Amino acid sequence: MRPADLMLLLVIFGIMYFLLIRPQQKKLKEHQAMLSALRRGDQVVTQGGIMGKVTKVKDDSNEVEVEIASGVNVRVIKSTIASVVNKTEPAKN
């Protein structure tokens, strides 16, 4: 393998790193930070498209309880929450 070929491979790898790998890692860190900042009263959207309000955050597990309609609560895995629509003040106990 010639030195020019090796340099070309390194340049291609560098471009792939900055265009694909690095942005994906940054997005993953932002998503994890969003999930760790979840609290009662936040309005969220799940990856399935269900909108609801967080009613309970379980610190010891990876589940949250989301109210999707009046009196209808579902348990969802934290990682399935796609985004937080509204950050609200935590609901009173």
PDB file of N, CA, C and O in Angstrom:
ATOM      1  N   MET A   1       0.853  -1.173   0.000  1.00  0.00           N
ATOM      2  CA  MET A   1       0.000   0.000   0.000  1.00  0.00           C
ATOM      3  C   MET A   1       0.899   1.237   0.000  1.00  0.00           C
ATOM      4  O   MET A   1       1.834   1.340   0.794  1.00  0.00           O
ATOM      5  N   ARG A   2       0.609   2.144  -0.877  1.00  0.00           N
ATOM      6  CA  ARG A   2       1.410   3.355  -1.000  1.00  0.00           C
ATOM      7  C   ARG A   2       1.023   4.354   0.086  1.00  0.00           C
ATOM      8  O   ARG A   2      -0.096   4.303   0.596  1.00  0.00           O
ATOM      9  N   PRO A   3       1.922   5.253   0.444  1.00  0.00           N
ATOM     10  CA  PRO A   3       1.610   6.277   1.454  1.00  0.00           C
ATOM     11  C   PRO A   3       0.442   7.175   1.047  1.00  0.00           C
ATOM     12  O   PRO A   3      -0.316   7.627   1.905  1.00  0.00           O
ATOM     13  N   ALA A   4       0.293   7.434  -0.229  1.00  0.00           N
ATOM     14  CA  ALA A   4      -0.815   8.265  -0.700  1.00  0.00           C
ATOM     15  C   ALA A   4      -2.151   7.571  -0.446  1.00  0.00           C
ATOM     16  O   ALA A   4      -3.133   8.218  -0.081  1.00  0.00           O
ATOM     17  N   ASP A   5      -2.186   6.252  -0.641  1.00  0.00           N
ATOM     18  CA  ASP A   5      -3.409   5.492  -0.382  1.00  0.00           C
ATOM     19  C   ASP A   5      -3.765   5.515   1.103  1.00  0.00           C
ATOM     20  O   ASP A   5      -4.931   5.632   1.478  1.00  0.00           O
ATOM     21  N   LEU A   6      -2.750   5.402   1.922  1.00  0.00           N
ATOM     22  CA  LEU A   6      -2.971   5.443   3.367  1.00  0.00           C
ATOM     23  C   LEU A   6      -3.508   6.804   3.802  1.00  0.00           C
ATOM     24  O   LEU A   6      -4.411   6.882   4.634  1.00  0.00           O
ATOM     25  N   MET A   7      -2.957   7.865   3.243  1.00  0.00           N
ATOM     26  CA  MET A   7      -3.436   9.216   3.566  1.00  0.00           C
ATOM     27  C   MET A   7      -4.880   9.399   3.121  1.00  0.00           C
ATOM     28  O   MET A   7      -5.672  10.026   3.825  1.00  0.00           O
ATOM     29  N   LEU A   8      -5.225   8.861   1.970  1.00  0.00           N
ATOM     30  CA  LEU A   8      -6.586   8.954   1.457  1.00  0.00           C
ATOM     31  C   LEU A   8      -7.564   8.238   2.398  1.00  0.00           C
ATOM     32  O   LEU A   8      -8.650   8.746   2.676  1.00  0.00           O
ATOM     33  N   LEU A   9      -7.174   7.065   2.881  1.00  0.00           N
ATOM     34  CA  LEU A   9      -8.018   6.332   3.824  1.00  0.00           C
ATOM     35  C   LEU A   9      -8.200   7.109   5.126  1.00  0.00           C
ATOM     36  O   LEU A   9      -9.305   7.149   5.668  1.00  0.00           O
ATOM     37  N   LEU A  10      -7.140   7.723   5.634  1.00  0.00           N
ATOM     38  CA  LEU A  10      -7.236   8.515   6.848  1.00  0.00           C
ATOM     39  C   LEU A  10      -8.132   9.731   6.655  1.00  0.00           C
ATOM     40  O   LEU A  10      -8.903  10.079   7.550  1.00  0.00           O
ATOM     41  N   VAL A  11      -8.041  10.377   5.505  1.00  0.00           N
ATOM     42  CA  VAL A  11      -8.892  11.540   5.221  1.00  0.00           C
ATOM     43  C   VAL A  11     -10.356  11.119   5.140  1.00  0.00           C
ATOM     44  O   VAL A  11     -11.232  11.800   5.674  1.00  0.00           O
ATOM     45  N   ILE A  12     -10.618   9.999   4.475  1.00  0.00           N
ATOM     46  CA  ILE A  12     -12.003   9.509   4.376  1.00  0.00           C
ATOM     47  C   ILE A  12     -12.533   9.160   5.760  1.00  0.00           C
ATOM     48  O   ILE A  12     -13.676   9.486   6.080  1.00  0.00           O
ATOM     49  N   PHE A  13     -11.725   8.503   6.586  1.00  0.00           N
ATOM     50  CA  PHE A  13     -12.163   8.176   7.939  1.00  0.00           C
ATOM     51  C   PHE A  13     -12.434   9.449   8.743  1.00  0.00           C
ATOM     52  O   PHE A  13     -13.415   9.516   9.484  1.00  0.00           O
ATOM     53  N   GLY A  14     -11.575  10.453   8.600  1.00  0.00           N
ATOM     54  CA  GLY A  14     -11.783  11.718   9.310  1.00  0.00           C
ATOM     55  C   GLY A  14     -13.072  12.397   8.890  1.00  0.00           C
ATOM     56  O   GLY A  14     -13.798  12.925   9.732  1.00  0.00           O
ATOM     57  N   ILE A  15     -13.362  12.389   7.611  1.00  0.00           N
ATOM     58  CA  ILE A  15     -14.604  12.989   7.127  1.00  0.00           C
ATOM     59  C   ILE A  15     -15.810  12.233   7.671  1.00  0.00           C
ATOM     60  O   ILE A  15     -16.782  12.846   8.113  1.00  0.00           O
ATOM     61  N   MET A  16     -15.752  10.900   7.641  1.00  0.00           N
ATOM     62  CA  MET A  16     -16.857  10.090   8.167  1.00  0.00           C
ATOM     63  C   MET A  16     -17.060  10.341   9.656  1.00  0.00           C
ATOM     64  O   MET A  16     -18.193  10.397  10.133  1.00  0.00           O
ATOM     65  N   TYR A  17     -15.957  10.493  10.390  1.00  0.00           N
ATOM     66  CA  TYR A  17     -16.067  10.752  11.820  1.00  0.00           C
ATOM     67  C   TYR A  17     -16.795  12.065  12.070  1.00  0.00           C
ATOM     68  O   TYR A  17     -17.718  12.111  12.884  1.00  0.00           O
ATOM     69  N   PHE A  18     -16.400  13.127  11.388  1.00  0.00           N
ATOM     70  CA  PHE A  18     -16.999  14.435  11.643  1.00  0.00           C
ATOM     71  C   PHE A  18     -18.393  14.589  11.057  1.00  0.00           C
ATOM     72  O   PHE A  18     -19.163  15.421  11.538  1.00  0.00           O
ATOM     73  N   LEU A  19     -18.743  13.816  10.036  1.00  0.00           N
ATOM     74  CA  LEU A  19     -20.064  13.941   9.437  1.00  0.00           C
ATOM     75  C   LEU A  19     -21.084  12.957   9.999  1.00  0.00           C
ATOM     76  O   LEU A  19     -22.279  13.249   9.991  1.00  0.00           O
ATOM     77  N   LEU A  20     -20.642  11.802  10.486  1.00  0.00           N
ATOM     78  CA  LEU A  20     -21.583  10.784  10.942  1.00  0.00           C
ATOM     79  C   LEU A  20     -21.455  10.425  12.414  1.00  0.00           C
ATOM     80  O   LEU A  20     -22.440  10.478  13.150  1.00  0.00           O
ATOM     81  N   ILE A  21     -20.286  10.069  12.842  1.00  0.00           N
ATOM     82  CA  ILE A  21     -20.109   9.523  14.183  1.00  0.00           C
ATOM     83  C   ILE A  21     -20.251  10.600  15.248  1.00  0.00           C
ATOM     84  O   ILE A  21     -20.996  10.415  16.211  1.00  0.00           O
ATOM     85  N   ARG A  22     -19.568  11.697  15.101  1.00  0.00           N
ATOM     86  CA  ARG A  22     -19.569  12.756  16.119  1.00  0.00           C
ATOM     87  C   ARG A  22     -20.958  13.366  16.338  1.00  0.00           C
ATOM     88  O   ARG A  22     -21.368  13.524  17.488  1.00  0.00           O
ATOM     89  N   PRO A  23     -21.699  13.715  15.274  1.00  0.00           N
ATOM     90  CA  PRO A  23     -23.050  14.252  15.507  1.00  0.00           C
ATOM     91  C   PRO A  23     -23.984  13.253  16.185  1.00  0.00           C
ATOM     92  O   PRO A  23     -24.823  13.643  16.996  1.00  0.00           O
ATOM     93  N   GLN A  24     -23.843  11.965  15.858  1.00  0.00           N
ATOM     94  CA  GLN A  24     -24.689  10.953  16.487  1.00  0.00           C
ATOM     95  C   GLN A  24     -24.378  10.838  17.969  1.00  0.00           C
ATOM     96  O   GLN A  24     -25.296  10.691  18.776  1.00  0.00           O
ATOM     97  N   GLN A  25     -23.099  10.901  18.350  1.00  0.00           N
ATOM     98  CA  GLN A  25     -22.733  10.847  19.764  1.00  0.00           C
ATOM     99  C   GLN A  25     -23.265  12.073  20.502  1.00  0.00           C
ATOM    100  O   GLN A  25     -23.718  11.958  21.641  1.00  0.00           O
ATOM    101  N   LYS A  26     -23.216  13.229  19.875  1.00  0.00           N
ATOM    102  CA  LYS A  26     -23.716  14.450  20.494  1.00  0.00           C
ATOM    103  C   LYS A  26     -25.231  14.364  20.708  1.00  0.00           C
ATOM    104  O   LYS A  26     -25.738  14.761  21.758  1.00  0.00           O
ATOM    105  N   LYS A  27     -25.942  13.848  19.715  1.00  0.00           N
ATOM    106  CA  LYS A  27     -27.392  13.697  19.822  1.00  0.00           C
ATOM    107  C   LYS A  27     -27.749  12.716  20.946  1.00  0.00           C
ATOM    108  O   LYS A  27     -28.707  12.941  21.686  1.00  0.00           O
ATOM    109  N   LEU A  28     -26.986  11.639  21.069  1.00  0.00           N
ATOM    110  CA  LEU A  28     -27.224  10.658  22.120  1.00  0.00           C
ATOM    111  C   LEU A  28     -27.008  11.272  23.501  1.00  0.00           C
ATOM    112  O   LEU A  28     -27.794  11.018  24.414  1.00  0.00           O
ATOM    113  N   LYS A  29     -25.960  12.072  23.669  1.00  0.00           N
ATOM    114  CA  LYS A  29     -25.705  12.738  24.953  1.00  0.00           C
ATOM    115  C   LYS A  29     -26.829  13.707  25.297  1.00  0.00           C
ATOM    116  O   LYS A  29     -27.252  13.773  26.451  1.00  0.00           O
ATOM    117  N   GLU A  30     -27.317  14.458  24.317  1.00  0.00           N
ATOM    118  CA  GLU A  30     -28.412  15.397  24.559  1.00  0.00           C
ATOM    119  C   GLU A  30     -29.683  14.654  24.968  1.00  0.00           C
ATOM    120  O   GLU A  30     -30.411  15.104  25.852  1.00  0.00           O
ATOM    121  N   HIS A  31     -29.949  13.510  24.320  1.00  0.00           N
ATOM    122  CA  HIS A  31     -31.138  12.724  24.650  1.00  0.00           C
ATOM    123  C   HIS A  31     -31.041  12.170  26.070  1.00  0.00           C
ATOM    124  O   HIS A  31     -32.026  12.182  26.809  1.00  0.00           O
ATOM    125  N   GLN A  32     -29.863  11.687  26.453  1.00  0.00           N
ATOM    126  CA  GLN A  32     -29.680  11.167  27.801  1.00  0.00           C
ATOM    127  C   GLN A  32     -29.816  12.273  28.842  1.00  0.00           C
ATOM    128  O   GLN A  32     -30.362  12.043  29.921  1.00  0.00           O
ATOM    129  N   ALA A  33     -29.324  13.466  28.530  1.00  0.00           N
ATOM    130  CA  ALA A  33     -29.472  14.586  29.454  1.00  0.00           C
ATOM    131  C   ALA A  33     -30.937  14.974  29.601  1.00  0.00           C
ATOM    132  O   ALA A  33     -31.386  15.298  30.700  1.00  0.00           O
ATOM    133  N   MET A  34     -31.686  14.943  28.499  1.00  0.00           N
ATOM    134  CA  MET A  34     -33.108  15.247  28.547  1.00  0.00           C
ATOM    135  C   MET A  34     -33.842  14.232  29.418  1.00  0.00           C
ATOM    136  O   MET A  34     -34.706  14.601  30.213  1.00  0.00           O
ATOM    137  N   LEU A  35     -33.498  12.959  29.269  1.00  0.00           N
ATOM    138  CA  LEU A  35     -34.163  11.920  30.058  1.00  0.00           C
ATOM    139  C   LEU A  35     -33.831  12.026  31.540  1.00  0.00           C
ATOM    140  O   LEU A  35     -34.690  11.783  32.387  1.00  0.00           O
ATOM    141  N   SER A  36     -32.609  12.382  31.855  1.00  0.00           N
ATOM    142  CA  SER A  36     -32.243  12.500  33.266  1.00  0.00           C
ATOM    143  C   SER A  36     -32.881  13.736  33.904  1.00  0.00           C
ATOM    144  O   SER A  36     -32.992  13.803  35.128  1.00  0.00           O
ATOM    145  N   ALA A  37     -33.299  14.706  33.104  1.00  0.00           N
ATOM    146  CA  ALA A  37     -33.922  15.917  33.632  1.00  0.00           C
ATOM    147  C   ALA A  37     -35.444  15.820  33.666  1.00  0.00           C
ATOM    148  O   ALA A  37     -36.108  16.801  34.000  1.00  0.00           O
ATOM    149  N   LEU A  38     -36.011  14.668  33.329  1.00  0.00           N
ATOM    150  CA  LEU A  38     -37.469  14.513  33.367  1.00  0.00           C
ATOM    151  C   LEU A  38     -37.988  14.671  34.782  1.00  0.00           C
ATOM    152  O   LEU A  38     -37.361  14.225  35.742  1.00  0.00           O
ATOM    153  N   ARG A  39     -39.148  15.315  34.902  1.00  0.00           N
ATOM    154  CA  ARG A  39     -39.777  15.460  36.222  1.00  0.00           C
ATOM    155  C   ARG A  39     -41.286  15.516  36.048  1.00  0.00           C
ATOM    156  O   ARG A  39     -41.796  15.638  34.934  1.00  0.00           O
ATOM    157  N   ARG A  40     -41.984  15.424  37.163  1.00  0.00           N
ATOM    158  CA  ARG A  40     -43.450  15.459  37.134  1.00  0.00           C
ATOM    159  C   ARG A  40     -43.925  16.747  36.496  1.00  0.00           C
ATOM    160  O   ARG A  40     -43.377  17.820  36.748  1.00  0.00           O
ATOM    161  N   GLY A  41     -44.951  16.629  35.667  1.00  0.00           N
ATOM    162  CA  GLY A  41     -45.543  17.794  35.054  1.00  0.00           C
ATOM    163  C   GLY A  41     -45.041  18.084  33.650  1.00  0.00           C
ATOM    164  O   GLY A  41     -45.651  18.880  32.936  1.00  0.00           O
ATOM    165  N   ASP A  42     -43.944  17.458  33.237  1.00  0.00           N
ATOM    166  CA  ASP A  42     -43.429  17.669  31.884  1.00  0.00           C
ATOM    167  C   ASP A  42     -44.357  17.017  30.866  1.00  0.00           C
ATOM    168  O   ASP A  42     -44.829  15.899  31.075  1.00  0.00           O
ATOM    169  N   GLN A  43     -44.616  17.712  29.771  1.00  0.00           N
ATOM    170  CA  GLN A  43     -45.390  17.128  28.681  1.00  0.00           C
ATOM    171  C   GLN A  43     -44.406  16.522  27.693  1.00  0.00           C
ATOM    172  O   GLN A  43     -43.471  17.185  27.245  1.00  0.00           O
ATOM    173  N   VAL A  44     -44.628  15.249  27.357  1.00  0.00           N
ATOM    174  CA  VAL A  44     -43.678  14.511  26.544  1.00  0.00           C
ATOM    175  C   VAL A  44     -44.370  13.869  25.343  1.00  0.00           C
ATOM    176  O   VAL A  44     -45.591  13.719  25.311  1.00  0.00           O
ATOM    177  N   VAL A  45     -43.556  13.499  24.363  1.00  0.00           N
ATOM    178  CA  VAL A  45     -44.011  12.726  23.212  1.00  0.00           C
ATOM    179  C   VAL A  45     -43.169  11.470  23.162  1.00  0.00           C
ATOM    180  O   VAL A  45     -41.941  11.537  23.202  1.00  0.00           O
ATOM    181  N   THR A  46     -43.834  10.310  23.075  1.00  0.00           N
ATOM    182  CA  THR A  46     -43.093   9.057  22.976  1.00  0.00           C
ATOM    183  C   THR A  46     -42.725   8.801  21.522  1.00  0.00           C
ATOM    184  O   THR A  46     -43.209   9.485  20.621  1.00  0.00           O
ATOM    185  N   GLN A  47     -41.878   7.827  21.301  1.00  0.00           N
ATOM    186  CA  GLN A  47     -41.480   7.490  19.934  1.00  0.00           C
ATOM    187  C   GLN A  47     -42.651   6.945  19.133  1.00  0.00           C
ATOM    188  O   GLN A  47     -42.618   6.965  17.903  1.00  0.00           O
ATOM    189  N   GLY A  48     -43.673   6.464  19.803  1.00  0.00           N
ATOM    190  CA  GLY A  48     -44.870   5.983  19.124  1.00  0.00           C
ATOM    191  C   GLY A  48     -45.836   7.095  18.777  1.00  0.00           C
ATOM    192  O   GLY A  48     -46.858   6.848  18.137  1.00  0.00           O
ATOM    193  N   GLY A  49     -45.529   8.325  19.193  1.00  0.00           N
ATOM    194  CA  GLY A  49     -46.370   9.469  18.870  1.00  0.00           C
ATOM    195  C   GLY A  49     -47.414   9.789  19.921  1.00  0.00           C
ATOM    196  O   GLY A  49     -48.283  10.627  19.676  1.00  0.00           O
ATOM    197  N   ILE A  50     -47.363   9.163  21.062  1.00  0.00           N
ATOM    198  CA  ILE A  50     -48.335   9.411  22.122  1.00  0.00           C
ATOM    199  C   ILE A  50     -47.865  10.607  22.943  1.00  0.00           C
ATOM    200  O   ILE A  50     -46.726  10.648  23.410  1.00  0.00           O
ATOM    201  N   MET A  51     -48.759  11.578  23.112  1.00  0.00           N
ATOM    202  CA  MET A  51     -48.448  12.745  23.930  1.00  0.00           C
ATOM    203  C   MET A  51     -49.080  12.566  25.297  1.00  0.00           C
ATOM    204  O   MET A  51     -50.179  12.025  25.416  1.00  0.00           O
ATOM    205  N   GLY A  52     -48.388  13.018  26.321  1.00  0.00           N
ATOM    206  CA  GLY A  52     -48.925  12.906  27.662  1.00  0.00           C
ATOM    207  C   GLY A  52     -48.122  13.728  28.642  1.00  0.00           C
ATOM    208  O   GLY A  52     -47.138  14.375  28.283  1.00  0.00           O
ATOM    209  N   LYS A  53     -48.565  13.690  29.897  1.00  0.00           N
ATOM    210  CA  LYS A  53     -47.901  14.434  30.961  1.00  0.00           C
ATOM    211  C   LYS A  53     -47.317  13.447  31.957  1.00  0.00           C
ATOM    212  O   LYS A  53     -47.985  12.500  32.373  1.00  0.00           O
ATOM    213  N   VAL A  54     -46.070  13.673  32.333  1.00  0.00           N
ATOM    214  CA  VAL A  54     -45.389  12.787  33.276  1.00  0.00           C
ATOM    215  C   VAL A  54     -46.020  12.962  34.652  1.00  0.00           C
ATOM    216  O   VAL A  54     -46.115  14.077  35.165  1.00  0.00           O
ATOM    217  N   THR A  55     -46.451  11.848  35.243  1.00  0.00           N
ATOM    218  CA  THR A  55     -47.050  11.899  36.576  1.00  0.00           C
ATOM    219  C   THR A  55     -46.142  11.301  37.644  1.00  0.00           C
ATOM    220  O   THR A  55     -46.257  11.634  38.824  1.00  0.00           O
ATOM    221  N   LYS A  56     -45.234  10.412  37.223  1.00  0.00           N
ATOM    222  CA  LYS A  56     -44.323   9.803  38.199  1.00  0.00           C
ATOM    223  C   LYS A  56     -43.028   9.419  37.502  1.00  0.00           C
ATOM    224  O   LYS A  56     -43.037   8.815  36.429  1.00  0.00           O
ATOM    225  N   VAL A  57     -41.916   9.779  38.129  1.00  0.00           N
ATOM    226  CA  VAL A  57     -40.601   9.392  37.625  1.00  0.00           C
ATOM    227  C   VAL A  57     -39.985   8.465  38.662  1.00  0.00           C
ATOM    228  O   VAL A  57     -39.813   8.841  39.821  1.00  0.00           O
ATOM    229  N   LYS A  58     -39.658   7.264  38.239  1.00  0.00           N
ATOM    230  CA  LYS A  58     -39.052   6.291  39.142  1.00  0.00           C
ATOM    231  C   LYS A  58     -37.544   6.371  38.987  1.00  0.00           C
ATOM    232  O   LYS A  58     -37.004   6.028  37.936  1.00  0.00           O
ATOM    233  N   ASP A  59     -36.869   6.819  40.025  1.00  0.00           N
ATOM    234  CA  ASP A  59     -35.418   6.988  39.959  1.00  0.00           C
ATOM    235  C   ASP A  59     -34.676   5.658  39.928  1.00  0.00           C
ATOM    236  O   ASP A  59     -33.633   5.543  39.285  1.00  0.00           O
ATOM    237  N   ASP A  60     -35.209   4.651  40.620  1.00  0.00           N
ATOM    238  CA  ASP A  60     -34.497   3.384  40.726  1.00  0.00           C
ATOM    239  C   ASP A  60     -34.677   2.482  39.504  1.00  0.00           C
ATOM    240  O   ASP A  60     -33.971   1.483  39.371  1.00  0.00           O
ATOM    241  N   SER A  61     -35.607   2.820  38.614  1.00  0.00           N
ATOM    242  CA  SER A  61     -35.792   2.018  37.407  1.00  0.00           C
ATOM    243  C   SER A  61     -35.792   2.944  36.197  1.00  0.00           C
ATOM    244  O   SER A  61     -35.647   4.159  36.332  1.00  0.00           O
ATOM    245  N   ASN A  62     -35.952   2.367  35.035  1.00  0.00           N
ATOM    246  CA  ASN A  62     -35.934   3.174  33.826  1.00  0.00           C
ATOM    247  C   ASN A  62     -37.347   3.418  33.291  1.00  0.00           C
ATOM    248  O   ASN A  62     -37.540   3.538  32.082  1.00  0.00           O
ATOM    249  N   GLU A  63     -38.330   3.491  34.188  1.00  0.00           N
ATOM    250  CA  GLU A  63     -39.719   3.713  33.799  1.00  0.00           C
ATOM    251  C   GLU A  63     -40.206   5.064  34.276  1.00  0.00           C
ATOM    252  O   GLU A  63     -39.740   5.587  35.288  1.00  0.00           O
ATOM    253  N   VAL A  64     -41.157   5.629  33.530  1.00  0.00           N
ATOM    254  CA  VAL A  64     -41.898   6.798  33.969  1.00  0.00           C
ATOM    255  C   VAL A  64     -43.370   6.503  33.742  1.00  0.00           C
ATOM    256  O   VAL A  64     -43.734   5.698  32.885  1.00  0.00           O
ATOM    257  N   GLU A  65     -44.201   7.160  34.515  1.00  0.00           N
ATOM    258  CA  GLU A  65     -45.635   7.021  34.354  1.00  0.00           C
ATOM    259  C   GLU A  65     -46.141   8.266  33.655  1.00  0.00           C
ATOM    260  O   GLU A  65     -45.851   9.385  34.078  1.00  0.00           O
ATOM    261  N   VAL A  66     -46.904   8.071  32.576  1.00  0.00           N
ATOM    262  CA  VAL A  66     -47.380   9.175  31.753  1.00  0.00           C
ATOM    263  C   VAL A  66     -48.899   9.124  31.694  1.00  0.00           C
ATOM    264  O   VAL A  66     -49.484   8.074  31.428  1.00  0.00           O
ATOM    265  N   GLU A  67     -49.532  10.262  31.944  1.00  0.00           N
ATOM    266  CA  GLU A  67     -50.984  10.370  31.836  1.00  0.00           C
ATOM    267  C   GLU A  67     -51.305  10.798  30.413  1.00  0.00           C
ATOM    268  O   GLU A  67     -50.944  11.898  29.997  1.00  0.00           O
ATOM    269  N   ILE A  68     -51.993   9.919  29.655  1.00  0.00           N
ATOM    270  CA  ILE A  68     -52.288  10.221  28.262  1.00  0.00           C
ATOM    271  C   ILE A  68     -53.707  10.746  28.079  1.00  0.00           C
ATOM    272  O   ILE A  68     -54.025  11.323  27.039  1.00  0.00           O
ATOM    273  N   ALA A  69     -54.553  10.554  29.070  1.00  0.00           N
ATOM    274  CA  ALA A  69     -55.910  11.094  29.087  1.00  0.00           C
ATOM    275  C   ALA A  69     -56.295  11.223  30.550  1.00  0.00           C
ATOM    276  O   ALA A  69     -55.604  10.710  31.429  1.00  0.00           O
ATOM    277  N   SER A  70     -57.373  11.892  30.801  1.00  0.00           N
ATOM    278  CA  SER A  70     -57.806  12.095  32.179  1.00  0.00           C
ATOM    279  C   SER A  70     -58.051  10.750  32.856  1.00  0.00           C
ATOM    280  O   SER A  70     -58.968  10.014  32.492  1.00  0.00           O
ATOM    281  N   GLY A  71     -57.217  10.444  33.843  1.00  0.00           N
ATOM    282  CA  GLY A  71     -57.346   9.196  34.583  1.00  0.00           C
ATOM    283  C   GLY A  71     -56.721   7.983  33.915  1.00  0.00           C
ATOM    284  O   GLY A  71     -56.820   6.878  34.449  1.00  0.00           O
ATOM    285  N   VAL A  72     -56.084   8.153  32.769  1.00  0.00           N
ATOM    286  CA  VAL A  72     -55.463   7.029  32.071  1.00  0.00           C
ATOM    287  C   VAL A  72     -53.949   7.194  32.149  1.00  0.00           C
ATOM    288  O   VAL A  72     -53.376   8.060  31.488  1.00  0.00           O
ATOM    289  N   ASN A  73     -53.309   6.362  32.955  1.00  0.00           N
ATOM    290  CA  ASN A  73     -51.860   6.410  33.134  1.00  0.00           C
ATOM    291  C   ASN A  73     -51.231   5.165  32.519  1.00  0.00           C
ATOM    292  O   ASN A  73     -51.746   4.057  32.669  1.00  0.00           O
ATOM    293  N   VAL A  74     -50.118   5.360  31.831  1.00  0.00           N
ATOM    294  CA  VAL A  74     -49.370   4.241  31.269  1.00  0.00           C
ATOM    295  C   VAL A  74     -47.927   4.334  31.733  1.00  0.00           C
ATOM    296  O   VAL A  74     -47.401   5.424  31.960  1.00  0.00           O
ATOM    297  N   ARG A  75     -47.298   3.180  31.870  1.00  0.00           N
ATOM    298  CA  ARG A  75     -45.872   3.156  32.205  1.00  0.00           C
ATOM    299  C   ARG A  75     -45.102   3.005  30.909  1.00  0.00           C
ATOM    300  O   ARG A  75     -45.411   2.140  30.089  1.00  0.00           O
ATOM    301  N   VAL A  76     -44.100   3.847  30.726  1.00  0.00           N
ATOM    302  CA  VAL A  76     -43.268   3.765  29.529  1.00  0.00           C
ATOM    303  C   VAL A  76     -41.805   3.722  29.944  1.00  0.00           C
ATOM    304  O   VAL A  76     -41.432   4.215  31.009  1.00  0.00           O
ATOM    305  N   ILE A  77     -40.999   3.133  29.103  1.00  0.00           N
ATOM    306  CA  ILE A  77     -39.559   3.097  29.310  1.00  0.00           C
ATOM    307  C   ILE A  77     -39.009   4.478  28.970  1.00  0.00           C
ATOM    308  O   ILE A  77     -39.382   5.068  27.957  1.00  0.00           O
ATOM    309  N   LYS A  78     -38.125   4.988  29.817  1.00  0.00           N
ATOM    310  CA  LYS A  78     -37.579   6.334  29.611  1.00  0.00           C
ATOM    311  C   LYS A  78     -36.989   6.523  28.223  1.00  0.00           C
ATOM    312  O   LYS A  78     -37.175   7.573  27.608  1.00  0.00           O
ATOM    313  N   SER A  79     -36.287   5.530  27.728  1.00  0.00           N
ATOM    314  CA  SER A  79     -35.599   5.688  26.445  1.00  0.00           C
ATOM    315  C   SER A  79     -36.560   5.820  25.271  1.00  0.00           C
ATOM    316  O   SER A  79     -36.141   6.225  24.186  1.00  0.00           O
ATOM    317  N   THR A  80     -37.850   5.486  25.458  1.00  0.00           N
ATOM    318  CA  THR A  80     -38.815   5.625  24.375  1.00  0.00           C
ATOM    319  C   THR A  80     -39.429   7.017  24.314  1.00  0.00           C
ATOM    320  O   THR A  80     -40.265   7.282  23.451  1.00  0.00           O
ATOM    321  N   ILE A  81     -39.032   7.902  25.207  1.00  0.00           N
ATOM    322  CA  ILE A  81     -39.519   9.276  25.148  1.00  0.00           C
ATOM    323  C   ILE A  81     -38.682  10.018  24.121  1.00  0.00           C
ATOM    324  O   ILE A  81     -37.463  10.126  24.257  1.00  0.00           O
ATOM    325  N   ALA A  82     -39.348  10.530  23.090  1.00  0.00           N
ATOM    326  CA  ALA A  82     -38.643  11.173  21.981  1.00  0.00           C
ATOM    327  C   ALA A  82     -38.296  12.613  22.299  1.00  0.00           C
ATOM    328  O   ALA A  82     -37.197  13.069  21.985  1.00  0.00           O
ATOM    329  N   SER A  83     -39.223  13.342  22.922  1.00  0.00           N
ATOM    330  CA  SER A  83     -38.947  14.752  23.202  1.00  0.00           C
ATOM    331  C   SER A  83     -39.836  15.244  24.334  1.00  0.00           C
ATOM    332  O   SER A  83     -40.866  14.653  24.657  1.00  0.00           O
ATOM    333  N   VAL A  84     -39.395  16.352  24.924  1.00  0.00           N
ATOM    334  CA  VAL A  84     -40.177  17.030  25.948  1.00  0.00           C
ATOM    335  C   VAL A  84     -40.778  18.262  25.277  1.00  0.00           C
ATOM    336  O   VAL A  84     -40.057  19.130  24.786  1.00  0.00           O
ATOM    337  N   VAL A  85     -42.123  18.327  25.265  1.00  0.00           N
ATOM    338  CA  VAL A  85     -42.814  19.426  24.592  1.00  0.00           C
ATOM    339  C   VAL A  85     -42.791  20.673  25.457  1.00  0.00           C
ATOM    340  O   VAL A  85     -42.388  21.745  25.005  1.00  0.00           O
ATOM    341  N   ASN A  86     -43.223  20.531  26.700  1.00  0.00           N
ATOM    342  CA  ASN A  86     -43.269  21.665  27.635  1.00  0.00           C
ATOM    343  C   ASN A  86     -42.621  21.275  28.951  1.00  0.00           C
ATOM    344  O   ASN A  86     -42.979  20.272  29.569  1.00  0.00           O
ATOM    345  N   LYS A  87     -41.660  22.088  29.364  1.00  0.00           N
ATOM    346  CA  LYS A  87     -41.084  21.912  30.704  1.00  0.00           C
ATOM    347  C   LYS A  87     -41.941  22.750  31.637  1.00  0.00           C
ATOM    348  O   LYS A  87     -41.971  23.975  31.520  1.00  0.00           O
ATOM    349  N   THR A  88     -42.625  22.110  32.549  1.00  0.00           N
ATOM    350  CA  THR A  88     -43.489  22.832  33.474  1.00  0.00           C
ATOM    351  C   THR A  88     -42.955  22.664  34.882  1.00  0.00           C
ATOM    352  O   THR A  88     -42.060  21.860  35.142  1.00  0.00           O
ATOM    353  N   GLU A  89     -43.520  23.435  35.768  1.00  0.00           N
ATOM    354  CA  GLU A  89     -43.184  23.276  37.171  1.00  0.00           C
ATOM    355  C   GLU A  89     -43.677  21.918  37.630  1.00  0.00           C
ATOM    356  O   GLU A  89     -44.729  21.466  37.179  1.00  0.00           O
ATOM    357  N   PRO A  90     -42.949  21.258  38.511  1.00  0.00           N
ATOM    358  CA  PRO A  90     -43.398  19.951  38.986  1.00  0.00           C
ATOM    359  C   PRO A  90     -44.747  20.045  39.681  1.00  0.00           C
ATOM    360  O   PRO A  90     -45.030  21.013  40.386  1.00  0.00           O
ATOM    361  N   ALA A  91     -45.572  19.031  39.475  1.00  0.00           N
ATOM    362  CA  ALA A  91     -46.887  19.001  40.110  1.00  0.00           C
ATOM    363  C   ALA A  91     -46.710  18.852  41.623  1.00  0.00           C
ATOM    364  O   ALA A  91     -45.770  18.209  42.090  1.00  0.00           O
ATOM    365  N   LYS A  92     -47.613  19.448  42.365  1.00  0.00           N
ATOM    366  CA  LYS A  92     -47.552  19.343  43.829  1.00  0.00           C
ATOM    367  C   LYS A  92     -48.015  17.951  44.248  1.00  0.00           C
ATOM    368  O   LYS A  92     -48.861  17.334  43.599  1.00  0.00           O
ATOM    369  N   ASN A  93     -47.432  17.473  45.360  1.00  0.00           N
ATOM    370  CA  ASN A  93     -47.782  16.134  45.847  1.00  0.00           C
ATOM    371  C   ASN A  93     -49.181  16.086  46.295  1.00  0.00           C
ATOM    372  O   ASN A  93     -49.652  15.038  46.737  1.00  0.00           O
TER     373      ASN A  93
END
